[in-house]
């Protein structure tokens, strides 16, 4: 069965600094019409940074949408057309002060395919040299170092709920299991 939906029309609702929101009328596989609310996003990067003592570097920051502080792996938004590898190195340096000796592409993560058009590119940073941080002027971050095994437990226990952090920790955990 061909499940492709064909866009018939699109109405721009909002265009902001990060998001572009539109409502599309589509033709469904059965020939009927439906509406799709879409949030376009330029994409992002996220980095599992592990130091020489096998600690994961995370940042704590207030997330307005949820009215609370989250602990997350370093991450950031891509500028339109920016290379994800370069953006990930930039974000890692800005948020943690770290520069990696080894930088491994862990692949893309589709954040929420039902309506949100963000692809997040995950990386593993190892062999870290730590320098000064330089967060964006609207970022207020606390750097945290947590042993990798404890991060895995926190993810599995549901203590950490940020999707990029959960996915990144579990991808690295799976890589380590395969290497054994």
N, C-alpha and C positions, 0 to 999 in steps of 0.2 A: 504494500500500500504506500503510495506517495503521500507523505504527511506535510509537504511543503505548503506554506501559506504565502499567497501573493499579495504584495502591498498594492492597494488601489488608490489610496490617498494618505496624506500626512498633514497634520495640523500642529505647528509649533506652539507650545503653551508657554515655555519659559526658556530663556537662554542666560545662564549665569557664568560666573568665573570658572566653575568646575563642571557643572551639569547643564545639559540641554534636554529639556523634557518635551516630548511630543506624543500625540495620540494618532495612531494609524488605523485606517480601515483596511481590513485584509479579507481576501477571499479564502475561505477554509477549504480543506480537502474535499468536503462534501458539497461544495458549490455555494454554501451560504456565506454570509458576511459576519465578521466579528470585529471587535475593537481591541487594540493592543496599546497599553500605556507603556511608553519606553523612556528610560533615563539613559542618555548617552553619556559616557565617561571616557576620558582619554586613556585610561589604564593606569596601572601602578606597579610598584615593585615592593618586595618584602625580602628581608634577609635574615636567615638563621646564622648568627655570628657566634662562633664557639672559640673561646680563648685556649691557651696552652694548658690550663688546668681543667679543661672540659666543662667550663661554665658557659651557659647561654647568656648573651647580652640582650636584655629587654629594656624597654622604657615604660615608665608609668606616665600616663597623661590623662587629663580630664577630657571626656567625650561628651560634648553638649547634648547630643541627641538622646543619650541614655542617662544624663545627669549624674555621672559617676566617673571615677578614675578606673581606667583599664590598664592592665599590664600586657604589652604587646611586643612582638619582634619589631625592629626598626623597619620603617616602610615610608613610602611617599608616592605622590602622584607624578605621573609622567607628564612632561610638557608635550603638547601635540607634535608628533614626529620625532620625539627624542628616542634614542637607542636605550632599551631597558637595562642593558649591562652598565652603561655609563651612568644612568640614573640611579641604579642600585648602589654603585660605588659612592656616588655623591651623597645619597641619603644615609648610608652607613657612616660615612665620615661626619656629616652634619650632626646626626643624632647621637652617635656613640664616641666619636673621635677615632674610630678604628679604621685602619688600612689593612686589607688582607694580603697575605702572601699567595694563598690559593683561593680561587673564586669559582664555584661550580654552579652551573645552571641546573636548577631542579625542575624546570618546566613551568608551564602556565597553570593558573588556577582560575576557573570561571566562577566569579563571586556569587552571582544570583541570577541565573539565566532566564528566570521568569519575566523580568522587567528591566533589569539593570545591566547595561552593556559594558561592564568593566572586566578586563582581563588583567589579572595580577601575575607578575612574573616573579617566581621564587628563586632565591639563590642561597648557597651555603658559603659562608666566609670563614676561612681558617687561617692559622698562622698570623694572628693579629698583632699589629703594632698600634698601641693606643696613644693618641695625641689629644688635642683640644677639640671639644665639640663646638659647633656653630649652628644651633637650631635656627629655624626661620623666626622672624620677629613675633609671630603669633603662636609659637610653640613653646610650651612650658613642660619640660621633661625631667624626670628623675631616672638615672641609669641604675639598673639592677643587674647583678650577676648571680645566676642560679645554676647549680650542678645539673648537667644534662639529664641524668637519671631522675632527679627530682622534678624537672620540667615535664618529663614523660608522665610521671605519676600525677602531677597537677592537671595535665591535659586529660588523662584517663579518668580522674576523679571529678571532672567537670568544673574544677576551680578556675581554669582559664577557658574562656568561651569565645575569644576573638578568633574568627575563622582562619585568618592567615597564620596566626600563631599555632593554632591546633594543627592545621594542614602542614605547616613547615616542620614542626617538631615531629609529627608522625612520619613524614617523608624521610627525614634524616634517620629516625629510629629504624624504619624499614630498610634503608640503605645499609645501616650498620648490621642488621640481622642477616641480610643477604651476604654480606662480606665475611660473615663468620663461618 
